[in-house]
Amino acid sequence: MRRIGAICKKELQLYFYSPTAYAAFAFFFLISGYFFSANFLNPPNIVDVRPVVGTVTFVFLLIIPLLTMRLMSDELRQGTDELLLTSPASITEIVIGKYLAAAVVQLMLVAGCLIYPWIMSAYGTLDQPIFWLSYLSMFLIGAAMMSVGLFASSLSAHQMVTGIVAFAILLMFWTVEWLGDLLGGKLKDYLGLFSIIGRGMNLQKGVLNFADILFYVTLIIVFIVLSIQVLERKRWR
């Protein structure tokens, strides 16, 4: 645990030394703030956090590849991956430490978005179960996206390549439900099970379904394990 904590701390420091991270943060709050003001601050001022969640998760699709593209690719590009992979810390500890740093950044983004329901509360009473479960869905969607970004970052030393790969995988999970709607039949129901957005709808309705939470946790674990396997192969080349 100490090694994981040390790696997580180091990665968090690198995030805040990186101009890309600051640019991504600025872009995130600029776009989400613009859509919030355009949709809510005009009459009729409906006090409902769900449109905010929809907007924020869409912006995640754009900025999370930027926030995760350097997690492992930086090590590969600078040649420090050999030192990292031969360090006392295991590959599992390295990957988990890096993912936890990304998850903390994700939590900071979600916490920053609490300003929107705070503004809404001046216009009416928020439905508390919908509010908290909607924000839980926002965090889980973002956390799953971060694990995809980490996996993409382990594939190449080129940040631009990893960013594009992460975006492509996330777009696939984003649009899989729409594809199911086009195909129809049983395939629609089957593909809908893998929708990273559709799985959060129950939570955004105020319904706590543990199957949906398990989906996001499983997705995170799968992409962390894939990242570990990619790095294990690099170690033994």
N, C-alpha and C positions, 0 to 999 in steps of 0.2 A: 504493500500500500504506500509506503514511503516513496518508492521509485515512481509509482504512478502519479503521486501527488507532486513530486519534483518535476516530472515531465509536463504535467498539466500546468504548473506554475510557469515553467519556461515558455510554453506555447502561448499562454495568456500574455506574457510580457512581449513576445514577438508580435502578437496581434496589435498591441498598442504602440509598437514601434513601426508598424507598417502603414504607409500612406494609403495602400489599397483598402485596408480595413476601415480607415476613416472615411474614405470616399464611398465605400459600400454603405456604411452607417448613414452618411449624409444623404445618399441617394434613397435609402430605405425610408427615412423619416420625411424626406421631401415629398416622395411619391405618395406614401400612405397618408401623410398630412393633407396633401392636396385633394385626394379622393374623399377623405373624411369631411373636409370643409365643403367640397362640392356637393356631397350627398346628404350631409346632415345639417349643416349650418344654414341651408335654405329651407323655408317652410315645406312640409309640415313638421319638421323636427321630430321624427319618430324615434323614440328611445328604445333602440334595439341594437345590441352589439354584434349581431350576426353579419350584417353587411361589412362591418369593420374587419371581422375575421376573414371573410372572403377576400377583401382587398389585400390584407396583410399577407395571407398565404400566397396570393398571386405574386406579390413583390418578393416573397421568399424564393420563388422559382427563378427570379432574375439575379438576386444577390447572393444566395447561398453558394452557387458555384464560384463566385468571386472570393467569398470568405474561406472556402475550403481548398481552393486549387493549389495553395502553397504548402499545405500541411505535411505531405510527404515529398512532393515534387521538388521542393526547395532543397531537401536533404540529398535527393538524387542528383539534382543539377550541380550542387556545390561539392559533391563527392563526400559529404559528411555522413552519408548513409552507411558506409563501411565501418566508420567509427561507432555509429549508433548501433548497428547490428551486431557488433562484437563487444558492446558494452556489457556490464553485469546485468543490466535490465533485459528481460526477455522481450521478444517481439510482441507478445501479447500485452505486456505492460506498456510498451512504447505506444502501441495502437490505442489501447484504452486511455492512456494519459492524454494523447492527442485528441481523441474523441471527446473526452470530458472537457477539455479546453474549449472545443467547438460548441459543446452543449451549454457551457457557461455563457459564452457569447450569445447563443440562441436565447437563453433565459433573459439576458440583458435586453435583447430586442423586444421580447414579449413584455417585460416589465416596463420598458419605455412606452409601450402601446397602452398602458393603463391610463395614460392621460386622456384617451378618447372616451372611455366610460365615465371618467371623472367629469369631463365637460358635459356629457349626456345627463349626468345626475342632476345638473342644474335645471334641466327642463322636465324632469319627471323621475319616477321610481323605476330602477332597473329590476328586472326579474333575476333574483340572485342565483338560482340554480342554472339558468341559461347563461348568465354572465360568467360564472366560474367554470362551468363545463365547456363553454365555448373557448375560453382562454386556455383551458387544459388541452382542447383539441388543437389550438394554434401552436402550443408548445410541442405536442407530440408530432404534428405534421412537420414542423421545423426540425425537430430532433432527428426524425427519420431521414429528412433531406440531408442533414449534416452527415449522417453515416454514409449516404450515397456519395456525397462529395469527398469524404475521406477515402472511400474505395477508389474513386476515379483518380484521386491524387497519388495513389500508390502505383498507378499503371505507367506513368511517364514522368520524365524529368522536365518536360515542357509545360509550364503553367497554363498556357493558352489551350493546349491540347486537353489537359485534364479538366479545365473549365468547360470546354465544349462537350466532352464526354459526360461530365456530371449533368449538364443541362439537358443533354439528349436522354439520359436515363430518367431524370426527373420528369421530363416532358412525356415520356412513355407512361409512367405511373399516373401522371396528371390526366392524360387523354384516354386511358384504357377504358374508362366507363363510357365515354362518348363513342368509342369504337364498338363497344357492346350494344349501345343503342342503335347503331347503324346496322349491325349484323342481326340483332333481334334473337328471339328464341331462347333456348337454354344457355347459349353462349353469352347472352347479355347478362344473365344472373351470375354466371361463372366469372366473367371478366370484371364485373362490378365488385367482386370480393377483393380484387387487387388494386382498387382505386384509392390512391393516397388521400384524395379529397373526399370521395364518397364515404369512406370509413369514418370520417369525422362528423357526418351529418347528424347522427343520433345524439352525439354529445352536444352539438349546437342547438338541438331541440330540447335540451335539458334531460336527456335520457342517458343514464350511465350504463353502458353496455360493455362488460368486461371483454367480450370477444373483440370489440373494436380496439380497446387498449392493448390487448394481446397481439393484435395485428401489427401495431406500430412497434411494440417491444420486439416482436419477432423479426420485423424488417430491419431494425437497428442491429440486432444480434447477427443476422445473416450477412449484412454488409461489413460489419466489424470482422467476422470470421473470414470473409472473402479477402479483406485487406490483409489479415494475418497470413493467409495462404499465399497471396501474391508476394509478400515480403519474405516469407520462408523460401520460396523458389529463388528469389534474388539472392538470398544468403548463400545458397548452395550452388550457384552458378560458377 
